[in-house]
């Protein structure tokens, strides 16, 4: 089994890598920090992994990653779109897109779209925050609407749900999931995350958060669905909106 995991240098990406390696998956670990990826790779018990660096804030870097994967692998059994970011400060990438929109949706969209003919299954790390999303395909970076970090984050996590629905409609076996509140440095500069981490028993370990990811990567699951703790849940994912997002994403890449 060839499994590509983005965002594999820490958190649930690294935890999932450990679990999948023990199950015999040959892994391709993708992340921004080569040293941290190598540390994860050295700790794995299974087959020797491939390690590739890529910054999802650069679309050209994602295109290079896709080209490398196509060159090295004729088939990818599982593509795990796990890389993500939450920023309380509005930032714009060198490609001209709001940072969270690009890293959380547009770059995974580009990578998956570039590999669709090679990939058997797609698993995407979404969030319960996606159920609060109010995504507008005509204003994906919230340039014309009120912006704050959590509003934009919710939109991008809704985009993960919508992308999953659109992939399934095109015959790709695709699922997404909410890992829970995870005890990592993710969104650590926000008051809301500090509150969640302070509530006893609320935050989960990366290993616990990775279990649903591993299940979706290894066991049958209904394509086009959103999962919480390995069970399907209602998603904020209208099929018509999913198609509008698909077209808007293609336009964003071509613009």
C-alpha positions in Angstrom: 0.0 0.0 0.0 1.4 3.4 -1.0 0.0 6.1 1.2 0.9 9.8 0.8 0.4 11.9 4.0 0.6 15.7 3.8 1.3 17.6 7.1 3.2 14.5 8.3 5.9 16.3 10.3 3.8 16.6 13.5 0.4 16.2 15.1 -2.1 13.7 13.7 -0.2 13.4 10.5 2.9 12.0 12.3 0.7 9.9 14.6 -1.2 8.4 11.6 2.2 7.7 9.9 3.3 5.7 12.9 0.0 3.7 12.9 -0.1 3.1 9.1 3.5 2.1 9.0 2.9 -0.6 11.6 0.1 -1.9 9.3 2.6 -2.2 6.5 1.9 0.9 4.4 4.8 2.3 2.4 4.5 6.0 3.3 5.4 9.2 1.5 5.7 11.8 4.2 5.1 15.4 3.0 5.7 18.6 5.0 7.5 21.9 5.2 10.3 21.0 7.6 12.8 18.4 6.3 14.4 17.8 9.7 11.1 17.1 11.4 10.0 14.8 8.6 13.2 12.9 8.9 12.6 12.5 12.7 9.2 11.1 12.0 10.6 8.8 9.3 13.3 7.4 11.7 10.7 6.5 14.3 8.6 4.3 12.0 8.5 0.5 12.4 7.4 -0.4 8.9 8.8 -0.1 5.4 11.2 2.7 4.7 9.3 5.9 3.8 9.9 8.5 1.1 10.2 12.0 2.4 9.3 15.1 0.4 9.2 18.7 1.4 6.5 21.1 0.2 5.1 24.4 1.4 1.4 24.6 0.5 1.6 28.4 0.6 3.2 28.1 -2.8 1.2 26.6 -5.7 4.4 26.1 -7.7 5.7 24.0 -4.9 2.6 21.9 -4.9 2.9 21.5 -8.7 6.5 20.3 -8.2 5.3 17.8 -5.5 2.6 16.4 -7.8 5.2 16.0 -10.6 7.6 14.2 -8.3 4.8 11.9 -7.1 3.8 11.1 -10.7 7.4 10.4 -11.6 8.0 8.0 -8.7 4.6 6.3 -8.3 2.4 4.7 -11.0 -0.3 4.2 -8.4 -1.1 5.8 -5.0 -3.5 3.8 -2.8 -4.3 6.5 -0.4 -3.8 10.3 -0.5 -4.2 11.9 2.9 -4.8 15.7 2.6 -3.9 16.6 6.2 -1.8 19.7 5.9 -3.5 22.8 7.3 -3.2 26.1 9.0 -5.2 28.5 11.2 -4.1 32.1 11.4 -5.7 34.8 13.5 -4.0 37.4 11.3 -5.0 37.8 7.7 -2.2 36.9 5.4 -1.9 36.7 1.6 0.3 34.2 -0.2 2.7 35.0 -3.0 0.0 33.5 -5.3 -2.4 36.2 -4.2 -4.8 34.1 -2.1 -5.7 34.3 1.6 -3.3 31.9 3.4 -5.9 29.6 5.0 -7.9 29.3 1.8 -4.8 28.3 -0.2 -3.2 25.9 2.4 -6.4 24.3 3.6 -8.3 24.0 0.3 -6.7 25.2 -2.9 -3.3 23.4 -2.6 -5.0 20.1 -1.6 -7.4 20.6 -4.5 -4.5 21.2 -6.9 -2.5 18.2 -5.6 -5.5 15.8 -5.7 -6.6 17.1 -9.1 -3.1 16.5 -10.4 -3.1 12.9 -9.2 -6.7 11.8 -9.7 -5.7 9.2 -12.3 -3.2 7.7 -9.9 -5.1 7.8 -6.6 -7.5 5.1 -5.4 -8.7 6.8 -2.2 -8.6 10.3 -0.8 -8.9 11.1 2.9 -9.1 14.8 4.0 -8.7 16.2 7.5 -11.7 18.6 7.9 -13.2 19.9 11.1 -16.4 20.4 12.9 -15.7 24.1 12.3 -16.8 23.4 8.7 -20.4 23.1 9.8 -20.3 26.9 10.7 -18.8 27.7 7.3 -20.6 30.2 5.0 -18.4 29.7 1.9 -19.0 32.0 -1.1 -17.4 30.7 -4.3 -17.3 34.2 -5.6 -15.3 35.5 -2.5 -13.1 32.6 -1.4 -10.6 34.8 0.3 -13.3 36.9 2.0 -12.1 40.1 0.4 -15.6 41.5 0.2 -17.0 40.1 3.5 -16.2 40.4 7.2 -13.0 38.5 8.0 -11.6 37.0 11.1 -9.5 33.9 11.5 -12.2 31.6 12.7 -14.7 32.7 10.0 -12.2 32.0 7.3 -11.1 28.7 8.9 -14.7 27.6 9.0 -15.1 28.4 5.3 -12.0 26.4 4.4 -13.1 23.4 6.5 -16.5 23.5 4.8 -14.5 23.6 1.5 -12.9 20.2 2.6 -16.4 18.8 3.0 -17.6 20.2 -0.4 -14.5 18.9 -2.1 -15.1 15.5 -0.8 -18.6 15.5 -2.2 -17.4 16.7 -5.5 -14.7 14.0 -5.7 -17.2 11.3 -4.9 -19.5 12.7 -7.7 -16.6 12.1 -10.1 -16.1 8.5 -9.1 -13.2 9.1 -6.6 -13.5 7.3 -3.3 -13.2 10.3 -1.0 -14.0 10.8 2.7 -13.3 13.6 5.2 -13.3 13.7 9.0 -13.2 15.7 12.2 -10.2 14.6 14.4 -11.4 16.4 17.5 -9.6 19.1 19.5 -6.0 17.9 19.4 -3.4 18.7 22.0 -0.8 20.2 19.6 0.5 23.7 18.8 -2.2 24.2 16.1 -3.9 27.6 16.5 -2.1 28.0 19.8 -2.1 31.8 19.4 -5.9 32.0 19.6 -8.0 32.5 22.8 -10.5 29.8 21.7 -7.9 27.1 21.4 -6.2 28.1 24.7 -9.6 27.7 26.3 -10.2 24.3 24.7 -6.8 23.1 25.9 -7.5 24.3 29.4 -10.8 22.3 29.8 -9.9 19.0 31.4 -10.6 16.0 29.2 -11.6 18.0 26.1 -8.4 17.9 24.1 -7.3 14.6 22.7 -3.8 13.2 21.9 -2.6 13.2 18.3 -2.7 9.4 18.5 -6.4 9.4 19.4 -7.2 12.0 16.7 -5.4 9.9 14.1 -7.6 6.8 14.6 -10.4 8.0 12.3 -7.9 8.9 9.7 -6.3 5.5 9.8 -9.7 3.8 9.7 -10.8 5.7 6.7 -7.4 5.0 5.0 -7.6 1.2 5.7 -11.3 0.1 6.0 -14.3 0.5 3.7 -16.3 3.7 4.3 -19.0 5.4 2.3 -17.6 7.8 -0.3 -18.6 11.4 -0.1 -19.2 11.3 3.7 -17.9 13.3 6.6 -16.9 11.2 9.7 -16.5 11.9 13.4 -15.0 9.2 15.6 -15.3 6.8 12.6 -19.1 7.4 12.3 -20.8 9.3 9.5 -22.2 12.7 10.5 -24.2 15.4 8.7 -21.9 17.7 6.7 -22.3 21.3 5.5 -21.9 20.1 1.9 -24.6 20.9 -0.6 -23.8 19.2 -3.9 -24.7 22.3 -6.0 -22.4 24.4 -3.9 -19.7 21.7 -4.2 -19.8 22.1 -8.0 -19.6 25.9 -7.8 -16.6 25.5 -5.5 -15.0 23.1 -7.9 -15.3 25.6 -10.8 -14.2 28.5 -8.6 -11.1 26.5 -7.5 -10.1 25.7 -11.1 -10.5 29.4 -11.9 -8.4 30.4 -9.0 -5.6 28.1 -10.2 -5.8 29.3 -13.7 -6.0 33.0 -12.7 
